[in-house]
Amino acid sequence: MTHVEFPVLLLGAGGFLGQHVAAALRASGRPVRGVRGVDLAALDAAGWDALLAGTGGVVNAAGRTAGPLDALVRANVQLLAGALDACTRAGVPLVQFASAAEYGRTSTGHAAHETDPAAPLSAYGASKLAGTVLLQEAVRSGRVRACALRLTNPLGHGISAGTLPGRAAQQLREAAQSGVTDLRFGPLGAERDFVDARDAARAALHLLDRLSDRAADVPDIINVGSGEARPVRDLVRGLADLSGYRGSLHEDAPGSPRSGDVPYQRADLARLHATGFRAQHSFTASLGTLLGAVPV
């Protein structure tokens, strides 16, 4: 398959996922065009057209995971709407990082499929779903070739310390160095589908290439994950082993309401695998990058 020959416009290049997409683009020898100092949600048509001029496709890794509802709508809906309209005018494809939070609660043991009803349980999930619905409408109308990647829990270098994986990695690394022998977390029994951020980035570029091939049939929504559910406890204990922490791990701190709302998460990857994509990085390798033990 011919790769996108023109620069790829990467929205959110400075964020956690964006940095991994940028690294994947550089590794493949493809030019990347980032955007800095621009309020993309407020950009008019002329501004968008200037950004897309001479590009061969767009990857949207921009957005917000928290904040007031108006800020979530601006970042996760309005920004995407502007990008979709601009891609329609430019005739270039778009890959959007959507979220498995759009599914909401699923039954234990059930792998969420792209055709399952979406019933998000948070303002974040609702805003991401609104963006996905906009993208579906644009694809159905034939205005643009685009795909929303419903991403599970990405892991990797550069993840925010505001997330449980980022916070756990920081605490365990510091505890191992300082000799602390007791660490407390909330309940860690919720099961999650963890995926390496490098594989998420590779999937985005793989699907951008597929969308660039007009003969290729690409679904408008594709799950991206590992296809496995594992307790969050596995993540914390795995980080403890890799960091050299030998103290006790307790689960008696206040827990996150989100874990209780969604106790189980696993993605059905049939659509992703049908495109020819396979993940390359193991769960242990992902934990290593969290601790900085494995280079990105």
Buried (B, 14 or more C-beta within 10 A) or exposed (E): EEEBEBBBBBBBBEBBBBBBBBBBBEEBEBBBBBBEEEEBBEBEEEBBBEBBEEBBBBBBBBBBBEEEEEBBBBBBBBBBBBBBBBBBEBEBBBBBBBBBBBBBEBEEEBBBBBEBEBEBBBBBBBBBBBBBBBBBEBBEEEBBBBBBBBBBBBBBBBBEEEBBBBBBBBBBBEBBEEEBEEBEBBBBEBBBBBBBBBBBBBBBBBBBBBBBEEEEEBBBBBBBBBBBBBBBBBBBBBBBEBBEBEBEBEBEEEBEEBBEEBBBBBBBBEBBEEBEBEBEBEBEBBBBBBBEEBEB
